[in-house]
Amino acid sequence: MDQKEVNLESKLILDRRQIIAGAAAIGLSAAFSSMPALAQTTPKNGGTLRLGMEGGSPSDSLDPRTYADSIPIAYSLMFWNLLVEIDSKGNATPELAESWESKPGAMEWIFNIRKGITFTSGKTLDADDVIYSINLHRGETKSPSKQILEPIKEIKKLSSNQIQITLSTGNADLPAVLSDYHLLIVPAGTTDFSKPDGTGAYTLAEWQPGVRVVAKRKPGNYWKPNRGNFDTVELRYIGDSAARTQALMTGQVDAINRVDAKTVNLLSKNKGIKISRTPGSGNRFAFVAHTDVDPYKNRDVMLGLKHGIDRKKIVDNVFSGYATIGNDHLLSPTNAYYDHKQKMNAYDPDKAKFHFKKAGISGPFELQVSEGAFSGCTDAAVIFQESLKATGASLDVKRVSGDGYWDNVWPKVPFCAVYWGTRPTADLQLSTAFLAGGAWNDTRYNNPKFDKLIIDARVELNDAKRRSMYSEAQSMLSGEAGMICFAIGDYLDACTTKLAGLEPHARYDLNDQRLAEKGWFV
């Protein structure tokens, strides 16, 4: 994909929020009756898809309230479906919700649920299942989706296949919110997720978290035409990037995620392998600090760290140029509301030295890192450590195990590594990570002015005003929050040329983690 195509794709992604908002403003239906467009080549059934993936641990669960990384997302979408799917351009499109519409102000929404869809158990999908599934992430729960659902005031059953959602404040992005990967639709009353009972294409055959997950295609035709084509899907946990690459090159697996940027050129020369690259909209790589504890609650300490990291050197050496320099918030340059005029927190040893001197603190700071956080994490931290030396500050890089990293290190230790995936809207991207009190607010950022900006932007239908709000929010995060987002990576996947369906996607890698559903062997 060349830059012209990237720009065109980005524009299509970015325009969707304005279109949805406009429809909400005048009460038009945001309904869709057909599934997303399929590739021209007719998919074929059969075969075993073997995925080699990074992004999971032995503590992984089948409970959708616990998901925090790529592997749980990938296996969950084999068994269950969401109400709303995000298509390759970033648009909210129907999945189990056949259509939707909102009243003016986007406070009241009606969702029409598909008829005739059955769970693995044979139960027919209905409104009670949808309401129960959403409510799993509301009230007394540790689900990361709790915060994004807090504006929901009431969910009412209108009929067996129709629900009404009433919000406390309008949100023109509600369909996109309901595409959050935690919000899987399960049968009403489900408390045991160990035997997935879903409307997805596959059933669980083997469960070894940290090792592998095996799924079998359900008998009969999947309700989505031309999807769910493999007889078997085997997902293998391969955390080491070199091991994943070797597994693909030797034919042990058919597709891998998170290709090491340093090996892309080598893999590209292999005629039996193809690379899928999504520029500028991949994972956000960052070091995050708790700004409610010493020394990171001192703003000058954070500004010293922000100006003391050589971002370009990390992009060039760790990501081999397959990344964009980040500016300490989570919006990427491909997002409609990214402020391209905002000054970057560039590497400036003198400015960093000034802030450390003003704070009276120059370390040593302890940064906990792991390749379990993301490939290249340790190398990035070492470059950070070296670049800080020119400022007079010191950084201790503590390497920790990848097993249980997301439970034991992030977000529990005061300074550690993290990656963030792409969310379909600016609101979700910023509110999930930075609203006060959020389960995933990994910097413990707390600014009432910021919170008000984000909440007000949800219902602001004047695009110029909304753009100004998001611009101010980015500026606040860049200057105040404890996030050092130094790079926004390209999504880099690879697969055998015998496999079809691995295409770039606006949200996540491996075709939005749906390769098991969307792919087939040619």
Sequence and secondary structure as in RCSB ss.txt:
>XXXX:A:sequence
MDQKEVNLESKLILDRRQIIAGAAAIGLSAAFSSMPALAQTTPKNGGTLRLGMEGGSPSDSLDPRTYADSIPIAY
SLMFWNLLVEIDSKGNATPELAESWESKPGAMEWIFNIRKGITFTSGKTLDADDVIYSINLHRGETKSPSKQILE
PIKEIKKLSSNQIQITLSTGNADLPAVLSDYHLLIVPAGTTDFSKPDGTGAYTLAEWQPGVRVVAKRKPGNYWKP
NRGNFDTVELRYIGDSAARTQALMTGQVDAINRVDAKTVNLLSKNKGIKISRTPGSGNRFAFVAHTDVDPYKNRD
VMLGLKHGIDRKKIVDNVFSGYATIGNDHLLSPTNAYYDHKQKMNAYDPDKAKFHFKKAGISGPFELQVSEGAFS
GCTDAAVIFQESLKATGASLDVKRVSGDGYWDNVWPKVPFCAVYWGTRPTADLQLSTAFLAGGAWNDTRYNNPKF
DKLIIDARVELNDAKRRSMYSEAQSMLSGEAGMICFAIGDYLDACTTKLAGLEPHARYDLNDQRLAEKGWFV
>XXXX:A:secstr
  HHHHHHHHHHHHHHHHHHHHHHHHT B    S     SS     SEEEEEE S  TT  S GGG  SHHHHHH
HHHH   SEEE TTS EEESSEEEEEE TTS EEEEEE SS B TTS B  HHHHHHHHHTTSSS   TTHHHHT
TEEEEEEEETTEEEEEESS  TTHHHHTT TT     TT    SS   SSSEEEEEEETTTEEEEEE SS  SST
T    SEEEEEE   HHHHHHHHHTTS SEESS  GGGHHHHHT TTEEEEEETT S EEEEEE TTSTTTTSHH
HHHHHHHTS HHHHHHHTSTT EEE  SSS  TTSTT  TTS      HHHHHHHHHHHT    EEEEE TTT T
THHHHHHHHHHHHHTTT  EEEEE  STTHHHHTTTTSSEEEEEE   SSHHHHHHHHHSTT TT TT    HHH
HHHHHHHHH   HHHHHHHHHHHHHHHHHHSSEEEEEEE EEEEEETTEE     SSSHHHHHTHHHH EE 
